[in-house]
Amino acid sequence: MNRIIIGQARARAALAAAVSSRVKGPRDRGDVPGWVLITIMTAGLVTALWALAGPQLGQLFSDAISSVKGP
């Protein structure tokens, strides 16, 4: 019975050591996160569309707003 308790204590200590070394170990940060790339690419697409079709989009918006008739 005493051997079982000692074995369990050793197993718990080994598990705790493994978990703490894994948690406290060096963090591999890796590449740029995906959300950063998506944000930069979206901003680039919006800028390109705005540069190419800005006046036409502005006219389209003005035409749509002026066509709305309200009280």
C-alpha positions, 0 to 999 in steps of 0.5 A: 500500500505504501509503495502505491502511495509513493508511486502515485506521489512520484507520478503526480510530481512528474506530471506537474513538472512536465506541465510546468515546463511546457507552460513556462517553456519558450513560446514559439510565436511563429509567423505573422498571425492570419488576422494581421495578413487579412487586415493588411490585404483588405486595406490594400484592396480597398485602397486599390479600388478607391484609387481606380474607381473612386469617382465612379463610386462617388457618382453611383452613391450620389445617384442612389441617394438622390433617387430616394424620395421621402416625405 
